[in-house]
Amino acid sequence: MKKIRIGSRDSKLAIIQSEMVMAAIREFDPDIELELITMKTTGDKILDKTLDKIGGKGLFVKELDYALYNNEVDITVHSYKDMPLEDNPELPVVAVSKREDPRDAFVLPQGENTENNEPIGSSSQRRQLQLKALFPNHKTAPIRGNVQTRLKKLDSGEFSAIVLAAAGIKRLGLESRISRYFSVDEILPAASQGIIAVQGRAGENFDFLKLFHSEESLCISHAERTFVREMNGGCSTPIAAYATIVESEIILKGLYHNEATGESKKECVSGSRQNPVELGYELVKKMESCRRI
């Protein structure tokens, strides 16, 4: 009997996402033995600093990468938006999920229907930039931690509201906490938001992930992540990308903010779904005027 060890962060959401992967593996072959191995990453341990101050999104995958390298696990499961933009050829993404709701969600304190005078909580530069346009009279402030930790800070009165990815809230069964959804035109999402990614070691067989994998999600992720990577996007740069597939075409929207000039720009391109990476580069070209200082 084959055994597969799945590496995951130890947050409730990460475990739920790993269990989604495990369910698809069981459907593929119920005789495969599965073991879930959880671990706390550096990004989970350091909560008093924003990610751009402590090393970026890679802090959520470092320990899991080590476990893969050292053959302690066979695959690892991540929220794709939390993964570094540079691909690791030794530890490639070997499957991605169907995309859950890509939107951002506005969450108010438990039992309240209106915001108080405390800041809106969000550590994302992307969200903060777009929130300022939507709520020009409201301050924003960083907030770190898993979804439950952030909700606890919100309900204790530290924030008037917080903004979270709708996908995570829905997967946790906390949809009732959402006060409103921001359309993708109001707040453009992070690249690959709502998509789960599975990493493995190069050269190994991952047929057992066939029922989990979505080619459509892989296609739109290539377009979105190419744009953000080539625009030097990361935790410290307000940048966003969102792609949709309509028949044989991809429509890719992007947001970039030049902090040196204060200029923000949104652009949109479309092209064949057969060339998602090239479409990402095309959107970069349309943004060149904004990127120049």
Backbone bond lengths (Angstrom), bond angles and torsions (degrees), N, CA, C in turn:
res aa  C-N    CA-C-N  psi(-1)  N-CA   C-N-CA  omega(-1)  CA-C   N-CA-C  phi
1 M - - - 1.463 - - 1.521 109.86 -
2 K 1.326 117.06 133.92 1.452 121.83 179.73 1.521 110.27 -80.14
3 K 1.336 115.56 141.53 1.466 120.83 176.83 1.522 108.98 -119.59
4 I 1.337 116.77 135.42 1.458 122.14 177.79 1.526 108.21 -122.57
5 R 1.328 115.71 127.28 1.465 121.76 179.19 1.533 108.09 -101.72
6 I 1.324 115.71 124.32 1.465 121.51 -175.93 1.519 109.05 -106.60
7 G 1.331 116.81 122.30 1.457 122.10 178.14 1.516 111.25 -93.26
8 S 1.343 116.06 136.56 1.459 120.58 -176.47 1.522 110.10 -148.41
9 R 1.345 116.70 151.99 1.456 120.07 165.61 1.523 107.51 -61.54
10 D 1.334 116.17 160.19 1.463 117.69 -174.25 1.523 113.80 -95.05
11 S 1.344 118.22 12.42 1.463 119.51 176.50 1.526 109.86 -74.02
12 K 1.324 116.25 158.52 1.460 120.97 -179.25 1.519 111.14 -60.48
13 L 1.348 117.08 -42.28 1.465 120.46 179.93 1.518 110.97 -64.58
14 A 1.336 117.32 -44.02 1.467 120.25 -179.96 1.525 110.93 -61.26
15 I 1.321 116.73 -39.34 1.469 120.56 179.83 1.522 110.32 -67.31
16 I 1.329 117.49 -42.02 1.472 120.79 177.00 1.525 110.29 -59.51
17 Q 1.346 116.46 -42.82 1.467 119.73 179.89 1.521 111.03 -66.14
18 S 1.322 117.16 -37.96 1.464 120.13 176.93 1.520 111.02 -66.13
19 E 1.330 116.54 -36.68 1.466 120.24 178.29 1.531 110.95 -66.92
20 M 1.332 117.31 -29.03 1.463 120.22 174.75 1.530 110.38 -65.10
21 V 1.329 115.82 -41.49 1.464 120.67 176.67 1.522 110.01 -63.75
22 M 1.320 116.16 -44.71 1.469 121.17 -178.59 1.526 111.28 -62.30
23 A 1.331 116.94 -38.55 1.467 120.37 178.92 1.528 111.11 -62.58
24 A 1.338 116.33 -39.18 1.470 120.42 178.77 1.523 110.94 -68.40
25 I 1.338 116.83 -35.62 1.469 120.05 177.93 1.528 109.78 -66.77
26 R 1.332 116.64 -42.78 1.470 120.16 179.09 1.523 111.13 -62.63
27 E 1.337 116.33 -37.21 1.460 119.76 178.10 1.521 110.69 -65.44
28 F 1.338 116.20 -36.48 1.469 120.91 178.53 1.523 110.73 -67.45
29 D 1.345 115.75 -44.45 1.469 120.46 -179.06 1.527 108.94 -154.67
30 P 1.332 117.68 101.54 1.464 120.83 -177.73 1.523 113.99 -65.95
31 D 1.328 117.62 -12.33 1.465 120.38 -179.71 1.530 113.14 -84.99
32 I 1.342 116.91 -9.57 1.470 119.15 178.66 1.530 109.02 -72.36
33 E 1.316 116.16 129.16 1.464 121.21 176.81 1.531 108.56 -83.95
34 L 1.318 116.51 133.53 1.458 121.54 -176.97 1.522 111.03 -119.75
35 E 1.324 115.49 140.62 1.466 121.52 175.61 1.521 108.82 -133.24
36 L 1.328 116.52 126.09 1.459 121.86 177.83 1.519 108.76 -95.80
37 I 1.344 115.71 124.85 1.469 121.65 -179.94 1.525 107.17 -118.62
38 T 1.318 116.80 115.90 1.463 120.68 -177.09 1.521 111.04 -104.12
39 M 1.314 114.98 152.28 1.466 120.61 178.86 1.517 109.96 -152.78
40 K 1.308 115.61 153.00 1.458 121.78 178.12 1.523 108.14 -92.04
41 T 1.322 117.28 127.58 1.456 121.22 -179.75 1.528 110.67 -91.08
42 T 1.332 116.03 165.77 1.463 120.44 177.95 1.519 110.85 -58.06
43 G 1.341 116.71 -38.18 1.456 120.48 179.14 1.516 112.84 -63.84
44 D 1.346 116.52 -27.50 1.466 120.65 177.72 1.521 111.93 -80.31
45 K 1.337 116.42 -25.73 1.465 120.64 -174.78 1.526 112.53 -83.49
46 I 1.332 117.13 -35.99 1.467 121.15 -176.07 1.526 108.51 -98.15
47 L 1.318 116.96 103.92 1.463 121.22 -174.36 1.516 113.62 -113.70
48 D 1.348 116.84 -1.74 1.467 119.02 -176.79 1.526 112.66 -97.35
49 K 1.344 117.14 5.72 1.463 121.46 178.20 1.521 108.82 -134.15
50 T 1.343 116.42 149.79 1.466 119.62 175.12 1.526 109.16 -72.78
51 L 1.338 116.25 154.94 1.463 120.95 -173.71 1.519 113.27 -58.67
52 D 1.351 117.10 -36.83 1.457 119.06 -177.70 1.527 111.86 -65.82
53 K 1.338 117.08 -17.14 1.473 120.73 -179.94 1.524 112.43 -89.85
54 I 1.347 117.36 -13.77 1.470 119.61 -174.20 1.527 113.42 -123.61
55 G 1.332 117.62 7.86 1.459 118.11 173.72 1.507 116.19 125.55
56 G 1.341 118.47 -1.14 1.450 119.73 174.11 1.516 114.51 83.96
57 K 1.338 114.13 -169.96 1.456 120.94 -172.53 1.524 113.74 -65.28
58 G 1.320 117.52 -21.13 1.450 120.35 179.41 1.517 113.82 -59.23
59 L 1.333 117.10 -18.54 1.461 120.68 -179.94 1.522 112.08 -70.20
60 F 1.332 117.72 -15.36 1.462 120.20 177.43 1.530 111.95 -87.26
61 V 1.313 118.34 -8.94 1.467 120.31 -176.61 1.522 113.07 -120.95
62 K 1.329 118.39 -11.68 1.463 121.04 -171.07 1.530 112.67 -56.68
63 E 1.339 116.09 -52.06 1.465 118.95 -178.32 1.526 112.00 -65.19
64 L 1.328 116.17 -35.86 1.462 119.48 178.06 1.527 111.20 -68.90
65 D 1.334 116.87 -36.31 1.464 120.45 175.22 1.528 110.98 -61.93
66 Y 1.330 116.12 -44.46 1.469 120.05 178.37 1.523 110.59 -58.70
67 A 1.327 116.68 -41.95 1.460 120.47 -179.79 1.530 111.04 -62.79
68 L 1.344 116.53 -37.69 1.466 119.78 176.56 1.525 110.96 -67.53
69 Y 1.340 115.93 -47.47 1.463 120.31 179.32 1.525 111.50 -55.97
70 N 1.326 116.39 -40.61 1.465 122.03 -174.09 1.525 113.29 -90.19
71 N 1.346 116.44 10.71 1.460 122.08 177.77 1.529 112.98 59.08
72 E 1.326 115.72 31.76 1.462 120.31 175.69 1.527 110.64 -86.27
73 V 1.329 116.47 -23.45 1.466 122.68 174.58 1.522 107.69 -137.64
74 D 1.327 116.34 164.35 1.468 120.83 -178.45 1.524 112.83 -103.06
75 I 1.317 117.06 -31.02 1.466 122.49 173.78 1.527 107.95 -142.53
76 T 1.327 116.54 158.80 1.461 120.95 174.01 1.521 108.78 -128.70
77 V 1.336 115.83 151.66 1.459 121.58 -174.74 1.524 109.33 -119.12
78 H 1.340 115.94 132.99 1.464 121.31 -175.70 1.523 110.65 -139.22
79 S 1.335 116.30 155.46 1.460 120.48 160.39 1.524 105.21 -73.68
80 Y 1.335 116.50 122.03 1.469 119.11 -171.74 1.526 111.50 -60.91
81 K 1.330 117.80 -31.59 1.462 120.06 -178.84 1.532 111.84 -67.41
82 D 1.332 117.90 -18.13 1.461 121.44 -179.69 1.523 113.20 -92.61
83 M 1.324 117.21 1.45 1.464 120.46 -178.47 1.525 111.04 -91.32
84 P 1.340 117.16 148.41 1.468 120.08 175.76 1.526 110.84 -55.74
85 L 1.326 115.71 150.37 1.458 120.60 -177.16 1.528 112.49 -77.41
86 E 1.325 116.80 -22.58 1.461 120.15 177.35 1.528 109.10 -83.02
87 D 1.321 116.64 123.53 1.465 120.48 179.08 1.520 110.61 -70.28
88 N 1.325 116.01 146.82 1.462 122.52 176.37 1.526 107.71 -104.51
89 P 1.341 118.29 108.02 1.471 119.55 -175.31 1.525 113.13 -63.64
90 E 1.323 117.92 -24.01 1.464 120.87 178.06 1.520 111.91 -78.45
91 L 1.335 116.46 -27.85 1.458 121.99 -179.04 1.531 108.85 -128.43
92 P 1.314 117.18 71.04 1.469 120.35 -174.11 1.528 112.29 -73.19
93 V 1.329 115.49 158.84 1.458 121.11 168.31 1.532 106.60 -74.19
94 V 1.323 116.34 121.84 1.467 120.36 -172.85 1.526 112.34 -107.96
95 A 1.331 117.81 -9.29 1.464 121.30 175.86 1.522 108.54 -164.41
96 V 1.319 115.58 148.91 1.465 121.01 174.86 1.519 108.51 -134.23
97 S 1.325 116.21 151.16 1.459 121.30 -176.65 1.517 111.80 -82.54
98 K 1.312 115.09 165.88 1.444 120.85 165.05 1.524 107.13 -60.32
99 R 1.336 117.10 143.21 1.464 119.85 -175.89 1.532 111.24 -74.65
100 E 1.330 115.33 128.76 1.460 121.53 169.88 1.529 107.50 -79.60
101 D 1.307 118.28 179.33 1.462 123.46 179.11 1.532 109.91 -47.68
102 P 1.340 118.96 118.80 1.472 121.00 -176.18 1.525 114.16 -82.89
103 R 1.330 117.67 -6.73 1.467 120.22 -171.04 1.529 112.86 -75.78
104 D 1.333 114.91 161.98 1.458 121.57 168.69 1.519 108.68 -90.41
105 A 1.332 115.51 152.59 1.455 120.81 -176.07 1.525 110.94 -125.77
106 F 1.322 115.32 146.42 1.463 124.00 -178.95 1.525 107.43 -101.41
107 V 1.335 116.09 123.41 1.457 121.04 -175.88 1.523 109.13 -121.15
108 L 1.334 116.81 126.86 1.461 123.09 178.31 1.522 109.94 -98.99
109 P 1.342 117.67 161.87 1.467 120.08 176.15 1.521 111.24 -56.89
110 Q 1.323 115.95 149.74 1.457 121.54 -179.10 1.523 110.73 -53.82
111 G 1.338 116.16 126.38 1.449 120.86 176.00 1.509 115.37 84.72
112 E 1.346 118.32 -1.99 1.465 120.71 -179.51 1.523 110.37 -107.67
113 N 1.302 115.94 142.63 1.465 121.59 179.68 1.518 113.10 -107.24
114 T 1.342 117.14 -9.01 1.463 120.68 178.69 1.519 109.24 -133.77
115 E 1.320 116.30 156.45 1.455 121.33 -179.46 1.533 110.53 -77.04
116 N 1.349 116.53 146.57 1.464 120.73 171.87 1.526 108.76 -92.38
117 N 1.319 117.43 -163.94 1.466 120.46 -175.21 1.526 114.23 -89.99
118 E 1.319 117.30 1.51 1.458 120.02 177.32 1.537 109.32 -73.66
119 P 1.340 117.38 161.84 1.478 119.54 -178.39 1.529 112.58 -68.43
120 I 1.316 115.05 161.42 1.463 121.54 171.08 1.515 107.81 -83.42
121 G 1.310 117.36 128.85 1.458 121.24 -175.35 1.518 113.36 -87.59
122 S 1.327 114.93 123.55 1.470 121.35 173.72 1.517 108.43 -167.52
123 S 1.330 116.42 129.29 1.462 119.99 176.82 1.520 112.52 -92.59
124 S 1.320 117.17 -3.85 1.460 121.57 -177.33 1.525 110.64 -83.85
125 Q 1.316 116.53 121.95 1.462 120.83 175.42 1.529 110.56 -60.68
126 R 1.316 116.35 -35.22 1.466 121.58 177.68 1.521 110.43 -60.08
127 R 1.326 116.11 -49.22 1.467 119.41 179.56 1.521 111.59 -67.51
128 Q 1.322 117.24 -42.92 1.464 120.02 -177.00 1.524 111.39 -58.90
129 L 1.328 116.28 -43.00 1.463 120.59 -179.99 1.528 110.90 -59.99
130 Q 1.320 116.39 -45.85 1.456 120.35 -176.38 1.531 112.10 -76.66
131 L 1.326 116.82 -28.56 1.465 120.02 176.42 1.530 111.06 -67.25
132 K 1.327 116.49 -34.48 1.469 119.58 179.19 1.523 111.39 -61.85
133 A 1.316 116.27 -34.49 1.474 119.69 177.84 1.526 111.52 -72.30
134 L 1.334 116.52 -33.79 1.460 121.01 -178.50 1.524 112.31 -82.14
135 F 1.345 116.32 -35.00 1.467 121.87 -177.57 1.527 109.05 -129.06
136 P 1.329 117.75 71.26 1.474 120.76 -173.63 1.529 113.96 -62.41
137 N 1.310 117.97 -19.93 1.465 120.74 -178.94 1.524 113.20 -98.37
138 H 1.313 116.35 6.94 1.456 120.41 -177.94 1.523 110.95 -113.70
139 K 1.308 117.14 139.33 1.460 121.49 174.48 1.525 109.28 -84.72
140 T 1.327 114.44 156.11 1.461 120.42 171.13 1.518 108.30 -116.66
141 A 1.336 116.07 156.60 1.454 121.06 179.92 1.521 108.84 -146.78
142 P 1.343 117.82 148.39 1.468 120.43 -178.81 1.528 111.94 -64.99
143 I 1.320 114.94 146.88 1.464 121.61 173.19 1.519 107.52 -144.50
144 R 1.329 117.28 131.55 1.465 122.06 -178.84 1.517 109.46 -122.54
145 G 1.322 116.23 168.12 1.451 122.53 178.03 1.513 111.59 113.63
146 N 1.340 115.84 170.56 1.454 118.92 178.44 1.528 110.13 -72.40
147 V 1.314 116.72 176.83 1.471 120.50 -173.61 1.523 110.83 -58.73
148 Q 1.339 117.48 -44.22 1.459 119.94 -178.40 1.525 111.66 -64.30
149 T 1.330 116.60 -39.17 1.470 120.76 178.25 1.520 110.42 -63.55
150 R 1.308 117.32 -42.09 1.465 120.85 -179.91 1.527 111.21 -67.16
151 L 1.321 116.63 -39.86 1.461 119.14 177.81 1.528 111.13 -64.53
152 K 1.326 116.75 -37.16 1.460 120.52 178.06 1.528 110.94 -63.91
153 K 1.330 117.09 -42.17 1.465 121.21 177.56 1.530 110.46 -64.26
154 L 1.330 115.79 -38.86 1.460 120.27 178.33 1.520 110.95 -63.96
155 D 1.327 116.54 -48.91 1.465 121.03 -175.16 1.522 112.53 -70.44
156 S 1.352 117.19 -20.46 1.469 120.29 178.38 1.527 112.30 -82.10
157 G 1.356 116.96 -5.59 1.459 120.32 175.32 1.509 115.70 100.75
158 E 1.349 117.39 7.08 1.470 119.67 -179.16 1.528 112.15 -72.79
159 F 1.331 116.60 -23.92 1.466 121.14 -175.66 1.523 109.76 -136.45
160 S 1.326 115.38 152.75 1.466 119.41 175.14 1.524 110.97 -79.12
161 A 1.328 115.82 -27.09 1.458 122.87 179.58 1.526 106.96 -167.40
162 I 1.306 116.65 164.68 1.464 120.55 172.10 1.527 107.56 -134.21
163 V 1.329 115.15 158.15 1.464 121.23 178.01 1.521 108.12 -117.81
164 L 1.326 115.78 126.89 1.458 122.57 -178.27 1.526 109.48 -132.97
165 A 1.322 115.46 162.65 1.471 119.35 173.85 1.518 109.06 -69.55
166 A 1.329 116.19 129.21 1.463 120.43 -179.69 1.525 111.39 -59.80
167 A 1.319 117.33 -34.09 1.467 121.12 -176.68 1.524 111.59 -58.34
168 G 1.333 116.81 -46.61 1.456 120.23 -178.55 1.513 111.89 -65.37
169 I 1.331 117.20 -41.21 1.457 120.92 -179.96 1.529 109.64 -62.88
170 K 1.319 116.74 -42.73 1.462 120.41 -179.74 1.527 111.28 -65.83
171 R 1.320 117.53 -42.28 1.465 119.87 -179.58 1.526 111.69 -65.16
172 L 1.321 116.75 -27.69 1.463 121.51 177.67 1.525 112.35 -83.10
173 G 1.327 117.98 -4.50 1.453 120.72 -178.34 1.516 113.40 74.17
174 L 1.337 116.93 25.38 1.464 122.02 -176.59 1.527 111.91 -110.50
175 E 1.312 116.42 26.33 1.461 120.83 -175.91 1.523 112.24 -58.23
176 S 1.327 116.99 -27.43 1.471 120.25 -179.30 1.520 112.36 -65.82
177 R 1.344 118.01 -16.83 1.457 121.01 178.83 1.526 112.81 -79.07
178 I 1.316 117.76 -12.85 1.464 121.25 -176.40 1.519 110.17 -77.30
179 S 1.330 116.09 122.74 1.469 121.28 178.69 1.527 111.65 -86.23
180 R 1.316 116.25 -36.05 1.459 120.37 175.10 1.517 109.18 -159.15
181 Y 1.311 115.67 154.70 1.454 122.51 172.78 1.517 107.94 -100.53
182 F 1.327 116.34 137.30 1.461 120.00 172.32 1.522 107.94 -87.70
183 S 1.307 116.58 130.40 1.456 118.73 175.32 1.529 108.78 -65.60
184 V 1.327 116.59 161.71 1.463 119.58 179.89 1.520 111.22 -69.05
185 D 1.309 117.87 -14.58 1.466 120.41 173.94 1.527 110.74 -81.71
186 E 1.345 117.26 -31.02 1.458 120.59 177.38 1.533 111.18 -74.87
187 I 1.304 116.74 -50.31 1.470 122.09 175.60 1.518 107.92 -131.59
188 L 1.320 115.87 107.19 1.463 120.67 178.36 1.529 108.65 -69.53
189 P 1.334 118.64 132.07 1.468 121.09 -174.22 1.529 113.96 -71.51
190 A 1.325 114.54 169.11 1.461 121.63 170.79 1.525 108.72 -72.41
191 A 1.318 116.11 153.66 1.466 120.24 176.61 1.525 110.01 -56.40
192 S 1.320 116.32 130.37 1.474 125.03 177.02 1.521 113.91 67.64
193 Q 1.325 117.85 17.11 1.461 119.48 178.55 1.529 109.78 -61.52
194 G 1.336 115.71 132.35 1.459 121.77 -178.82 1.511 114.36 92.24
195 I 1.338 117.48 -0.52 1.467 121.87 -177.58 1.530 109.66 -110.81
196 I 1.323 116.46 133.99 1.462 122.94 175.52 1.527 108.04 -95.24
197 A 1.330 115.92 134.96 1.470 120.79 178.95 1.528 110.11 -115.76
198 V 1.323 115.25 142.51 1.463 121.96 175.97 1.517 108.33 -115.02
199 Q 1.332 115.49 127.54 1.466 121.48 178.08 1.519 110.02 -104.65
200 G 1.326 115.36 149.62 1.462 120.50 175.57 1.511 110.33 -147.35
201 R 1.324 116.16 -179.07 1.469 120.74 178.05 1.523 109.90 -86.34
202 A 1.316 116.36 138.29 1.463 121.79 -178.07 1.530 110.41 -58.53
203 G 1.322 116.24 140.99 1.460 121.80 173.98 1.509 114.83 88.62
204 E 1.332 118.28 -4.12 1.458 119.79 -179.65 1.525 110.84 -93.96
205 N 1.317 116.49 166.05 1.465 122.58 -176.89 1.531 109.60 -91.76
206 F 1.337 116.11 124.99 1.459 120.28 -179.43 1.530 111.48 -122.45
207 D 1.326 116.03 33.73 1.461 119.96 178.76 1.518 111.93 -58.07
208 F 1.320 117.18 -27.03 1.467 121.08 -177.18 1.535 112.16 -67.46
209 L 1.351 117.13 -8.32 1.467 120.78 178.00 1.531 112.72 -99.42
210 K 1.323 117.08 7.45 1.471 121.08 -175.76 1.525 112.51 -56.73
211 L 1.303 117.77 -39.29 1.461 120.92 -175.58 1.524 111.85 -80.43
212 F 1.318 116.83 -12.33 1.462 121.02 177.97 1.522 111.16 -91.24
213 H 1.310 116.29 -33.32 1.463 121.86 -168.59 1.524 113.07 -72.42
214 S 1.346 115.56 141.22 1.462 122.78 175.44 1.519 110.10 -121.24
215 E 1.318 117.51 114.84 1.462 121.22 177.91 1.529 111.01 -65.43
216 E 1.323 117.40 -33.41 1.460 120.56 179.04 1.530 110.80 -64.04
217 S 1.336 116.75 -42.80 1.466 119.91 178.44 1.520 111.35 -66.21
218 L 1.330 116.54 -36.66 1.465 119.40 177.92 1.517 110.26 -64.05
219 C 1.311 116.87 -41.06 1.461 122.30 -179.11 1.529 110.90 -62.32
220 I 1.336 117.37 -51.24 1.460 119.13 -177.93 1.524 111.30 -68.00
221 S 1.339 117.15 -31.58 1.465 119.79 177.33 1.517 111.58 -65.82
222 H 1.334 116.75 -39.21 1.469 119.69 177.22 1.531 110.23 -59.09
223 A 1.321 117.00 -43.98 1.463 120.30 -179.12 1.525 111.09 -65.90
224 E 1.332 116.68 -49.10 1.461 121.15 -176.40 1.522 112.05 -65.21
225 R 1.324 116.38 -47.38 1.469 120.29 -175.42 1.534 111.75 -70.78
226 T 1.325 117.07 -31.50 1.467 119.72 175.92 1.520 110.03 -62.67
227 F 1.323 116.28 -46.76 1.463 119.86 179.73 1.527 111.38 -60.48
228 V 1.311 117.43 -49.96 1.469 120.87 -176.44 1.531 110.62 -64.89
229 R 1.319 116.90 -42.14 1.468 120.12 179.42 1.524 111.58 -62.67
230 E 1.322 117.06 -46.04 1.461 120.19 -176.34 1.525 112.58 -72.58
231 M 1.315 116.88 -19.93 1.465 120.71 174.73 1.524 110.87 -90.07
232 N 1.327 115.48 11.19 1.469 121.56 -179.93 1.520 111.76 59.59
233 G 1.317 114.42 39.78 1.461 119.10 -179.49 1.511 111.83 -78.36
234 G 1.323 115.80 154.49 1.450 122.86 178.53 1.503 109.32 -178.70
235 C 1.326 115.37 -160.27 1.463 119.02 -176.73 1.515 112.75 -66.90
236 S 1.338 117.40 -24.56 1.460 119.57 -174.09 1.527 112.82 -99.23
237 T 1.328 117.59 1.78 1.463 121.18 -177.84 1.520 110.17 -119.97
238 P 1.341 118.29 124.69 1.473 119.53 175.64 1.527 109.79 -71.19
239 I 1.314 116.22 104.10 1.458 121.29 -176.46 1.517 108.59 -150.28
240 A 1.320 116.99 146.07 1.459 120.96 -177.33 1.513 109.74 -148.15
241 A 1.333 115.62 158.12 1.469 120.48 177.14 1.511 109.03 -153.66
242 Y 1.328 114.91 140.32 1.455 119.77 -179.69 1.528 109.08 -146.73
243 A 1.332 115.35 123.76 1.463 120.85 -178.46 1.521 110.52 -119.21
244 T 1.308 115.32 144.63 1.465 121.73 173.02 1.527 108.49 -131.14
245 I 1.313 114.69 153.56 1.465 120.42 177.73 1.519 109.15 -108.86
246 V 1.315 115.56 125.48 1.461 122.21 176.56 1.520 106.91 -122.82
247 E 1.329 115.96 106.13 1.465 122.60 -176.13 1.534 109.75 56.27
248 S 1.326 119.00 -114.49 1.470 119.94 -175.92 1.527 112.75 -97.50
249 E 1.352 116.52 5.00 1.463 120.15 -175.73 1.530 112.64 -113.62
250 I 1.334 114.36 153.44 1.460 121.24 168.74 1.523 107.15 -108.01
251 I 1.324 115.92 136.81 1.461 122.13 171.14 1.520 106.76 -110.94
252 L 1.316 117.00 120.28 1.461 122.45 -174.98 1.517 110.16 -118.62
253 K 1.330 115.75 121.11 1.460 122.21 176.76 1.524 108.94 -107.98
254 G 1.322 115.43 143.47 1.459 119.33 179.80 1.511 112.40 -139.12
255 L 1.324 115.21 152.35 1.466 123.12 175.20 1.515 108.41 -128.14
256 Y 1.329 116.01 134.98 1.470 120.48 175.12 1.512 108.86 -138.86
257 H 1.325 116.02 139.77 1.460 121.99 178.12 1.517 108.73 -124.25
258 N 1.326 115.82 122.96 1.456 121.75 176.90 1.526 107.77 -90.00
259 E 1.324 116.65 107.14 1.467 120.22 -175.67 1.523 112.12 -68.48
260 A 1.330 116.73 -25.57 1.468 119.88 179.98 1.529 111.58 -70.90
261 T 1.327 116.11 -38.14 1.464 119.88 -177.58 1.528 113.02 -101.61
262 G 1.333 116.30 -16.37 1.459 120.07 -176.96 1.519 113.53 79.64
263 E 1.334 116.81 5.44 1.465 120.69 -177.89 1.525 110.81 -85.70
264 S 1.320 116.24 134.14 1.461 122.45 173.30 1.519 109.11 -115.64
265 K 1.312 115.72 146.32 1.457 118.94 -177.38 1.521 110.08 -145.41
266 K 1.332 115.54 136.94 1.454 122.12 172.18 1.516 108.66 -115.54
267 E 1.311 116.26 136.80 1.458 121.21 177.60 1.518 109.21 -138.83
268 C 1.325 115.48 163.62 1.465 121.59 -179.88 1.522 109.12 -141.47
269 V 1.324 116.19 138.18 1.461 121.28 175.06 1.528 107.93 -133.79
270 S 1.307 116.44 161.87 1.458 120.97 175.67 1.515 108.86 -141.55
271 G 1.323 114.80 153.98 1.455 119.82 -179.70 1.514 110.90 -175.07
272 S 1.309 116.10 -174.87 1.458 122.12 -176.48 1.524 111.34 -64.34
273 R 1.312 116.29 138.62 1.465 120.23 176.64 1.524 111.30 -69.38
274 Q 1.323 116.80 -8.86 1.463 120.13 176.70 1.521 112.14 -77.88
275 N 1.340 116.90 -12.49 1.471 120.34 -175.62 1.532 111.95 -130.58
276 P 1.337 118.68 60.44 1.464 120.05 -175.64 1.526 113.47 -67.13
277 V 1.327 117.26 -35.91 1.470 119.81 -179.98 1.523 110.39 -66.30
278 E 1.330 116.65 -44.14 1.456 120.94 178.96 1.531 110.83 -61.59
279 L 1.327 116.71 -34.72 1.456 120.32 178.67 1.530 110.86 -66.90
280 G 1.338 115.78 -37.09 1.454 119.09 175.20 1.514 111.84 -60.69
281 Y 1.322 116.83 -42.39 1.468 121.01 177.71 1.526 111.27 -66.08
282 E 1.325 116.41 -35.82 1.467 119.66 178.65 1.526 110.95 -62.94
283 L 1.332 116.05 -39.59 1.467 119.36 178.35 1.529 110.94 -68.03
284 V 1.311 116.81 -34.85 1.473 120.72 175.58 1.530 110.04 -58.78
285 K 1.331 116.58 -43.88 1.464 120.46 -179.58 1.529 111.96 -61.22
286 K 1.351 115.77 -37.60 1.464 119.83 179.31 1.530 111.63 -68.58
287 M 1.338 115.84 -20.91 1.471 120.20 -178.61 1.521 112.80 -94.50
288 E 1.315 118.67 -2.10 1.458 121.25 -172.03 1.528 112.79 -56.11
289 S 1.308 117.21 -39.67 1.465 119.26 -178.03 1.513 111.89 -62.55
290 C 1.318 116.81 -32.68 1.472 121.01 179.63 1.513 110.68 -76.49
291 R 1.348 117.11 -31.91 1.460 120.04 -176.12 1.525 111.79 -75.21
292 R 1.330 117.81 -25.31 1.463 120.22 -179.14 1.524 110.82 -70.55
293 I 1.321 115.79 142.97 1.471 121.89 177.13 1.511 109.13 -98.81
